[in-house]
């Protein structure tokens, strides 16, 4: 996919019929270490708040909102086909996830990423009002 018209990219809510195609779509991102592996069960759990970008009937992007509580949700499994990165597809998927959080009255949305510049450009920041920050500790070996 080298040439495309951005207006040809469509966005929609993910459905159970998308699980196999979605698993195949994210596999290269998992193989590169850019996404964590997802079981079929985990993909099914992400679907109710998952969004797909499609071009010519093919998945070219995915993101899901995992809602932990009325206070916190996380952007999960964001992936966009390499040829469409930097074209606004990821930003639209993140926007749909944030909109879903607003619809569900979730107070905060976080993103754990190795590409923080992208999320900062989407309005995310390292601190929240009151200078609150998220801190992590890894409990598994790398």
Order of alpha helices (4+ residues) and beta strands (2+ residues): beta-alpha-alpha-beta-beta-beta-alpha-beta-alpha
